[in-house]
Amino acid sequence: MNQPDNRLLRIFIGESDTHEGQPLYQAIVLTLRREGLAGATVLRGIEGFGKSSRLHTAHVLRLSEDLPIVIECVDTAEKIEGILPKLETMIGDGLVTMERVEVRVYRADGE
């Protein structure tokens, strides 16, 4: 995986977003795994806003049940580009970005 043509896929969605009856972030991670991408991480934000400018926050006085979720995945440009059409059909409201990355270390336990 230590190739010069790696990409970081970053997906911004809401915690309450769903796809076919399950949380969208779970559906995305399972899709990435099923399609053989190198790995994915889901991050839950404590506050944020998107295109609608509606504030989503974990602040006690303004409890939101729709906190920001960011899913990150690093793999080759070819694999990332290949999965994008499927992800685009799953994501309603959200933002998808991609950037070049340099992978310095990528190994599993015992390697």
Backbone torsions as a table, in degrees:
resi	resn	phi	psi	omega
1	MET	NA	-7.1	-179.0
2	ASN	-80.6	65.9	-179.4
3	GLN	-111.1	155.4	179.8
4	PRO	-73.4	-10.7	-174.5
5	ASP	-108.8	52.4	177.7
6	ASN	-99.0	154.1	-178.9
7	ARG	-132.0	150.4	170.4
8	LEU	-106.4	117.4	175.2
9	LEU	-95.8	128.3	180.0
10	ARG	-127.9	126.1	-176.3
11	ILE	-119.8	124.2	179.0
12	PHE	-107.5	118.9	179.4
13	ILE	-139.5	-178.5	176.5
14	GLY	-102.3	150.8	-178.3
15	GLU	-61.3	-30.3	-177.6
16	SER	-88.6	-2.1	178.5
17	ASP	-66.7	140.0	-178.6
18	THR	-128.5	162.0	174.9
19	HIS	-142.9	117.1	179.5
20	GLU	50.7	43.7	173.2
21	GLY	85.0	1.1	177.6
22	GLN	-125.5	158.6	178.1
23	PRO	-53.7	135.2	-176.7
24	LEU	-59.3	-39.9	-179.0
25	TYR	-61.4	-37.4	177.6
26	GLN	-68.4	-41.8	179.1
27	ALA	-62.0	-39.2	179.0
28	ILE	-66.6	-47.4	-179.4
29	VAL	-60.8	-43.9	179.0
30	LEU	-63.7	-37.2	177.4
31	THR	-65.5	-45.2	178.4
32	LEU	-60.8	-41.8	179.6
33	ARG	-66.2	-46.7	-179.8
34	ARG	-61.0	-34.8	-179.3
35	GLU	-83.5	0.5	173.0
36	GLY	81.2	23.4	176.8
37	LEU	-72.3	160.9	-170.7
38	ALA	-63.7	-30.9	-179.7
39	GLY	165.0	166.5	179.6
40	ALA	-149.3	151.5	177.3
41	THR	-131.5	136.4	176.6
42	VAL	-107.0	127.4	179.3
43	LEU	-116.6	133.9	179.7
44	ARG	-104.1	120.4	-178.8
45	GLY	-81.0	158.6	177.3
46	ILE	-97.7	-15.2	177.5
47	GLU	-167.7	149.1	176.4
48	GLY	175.5	172.8	173.9
49	PHE	-147.9	159.3	-178.9
50	GLY	-124.1	-151.4	-174.7
51	LYS	-57.6	-33.7	-179.1
52	SER	-75.5	-11.3	-176.6
53	SER	65.1	10.5	175.7
54	ARG	-75.6	128.2	-177.5
55	LEU	-80.1	129.7	175.0
56	HIS	-112.7	124.1	-173.8
57	THR	-144.3	153.6	174.6
58	ALA	-97.9	4.3	179.9
59	HIS	-56.8	136.2	-173.3
60	VAL	-55.5	-40.5	-176.4
61	LEU	-80.4	-13.4	179.7
62	ARG	-131.0	59.1	-176.0
63	LEU	-61.1	128.8	178.1
64	SER	-116.6	139.9	174.7
65	GLU	-99.3	13.0	-178.3
66	ASP	-132.7	59.7	-179.1
67	LEU	-69.7	156.6	179.0
68	PRO	-66.5	140.7	175.3
69	ILE	-123.2	134.5	174.8
70	VAL	-121.8	129.3	175.9
71	ILE	-112.3	127.2	178.9
72	GLU	-117.5	141.2	179.8
73	CYS	-146.2	131.9	177.0
74	VAL	-116.7	131.4	176.0
75	ASP	-163.9	-172.2	178.8
76	THR	-68.9	155.3	178.0
77	ALA	-57.9	-38.8	-178.8
78	GLU	-61.7	-45.9	-179.9
79	LYS	-68.6	-40.4	179.4
80	ILE	-64.2	-47.6	179.1
81	GLU	-60.9	-35.7	-178.9
82	GLY	-67.4	-29.7	-177.7
83	ILE	-90.0	-17.5	-175.6
84	LEU	-56.6	-44.3	179.4
85	PRO	-58.0	-39.2	178.9
86	LYS	-67.1	-42.8	-179.9
87	LEU	-64.8	-38.2	-179.2
88	GLU	-62.2	-30.1	177.5
89	THR	-75.8	-22.2	-178.1
90	MET	-87.0	-31.2	-171.2
91	ILE	-94.2	121.1	174.1
92	GLY	-86.7	-90.5	175.1
93	ASP	-83.4	135.1	178.0
94	GLY	160.3	-173.3	-179.2
95	LEU	-140.8	134.7	177.2
96	VAL	-123.4	125.7	177.8
97	THR	-124.8	160.4	177.8
98	MET	-145.2	139.9	177.4
99	GLU	-144.6	155.4	176.6
100	ARG	-70.4	140.9	176.2
101	VAL	-136.1	154.4	173.8
102	GLU	-106.2	116.3	178.9
103	VAL	-85.4	121.6	-178.4
104	ARG	-100.3	-37.4	178.8
105	VAL	-141.1	133.4	174.5
106	TYR	-151.8	105.4	179.9
107	ARG	-154.3	156.6	177.6
108	ALA	-100.2	173.5	177.8
109	ASP	-53.2	135.4	175.4
110	GLY	83.7	-0.4	180.0
111	GLU	-92.1	NA	NA
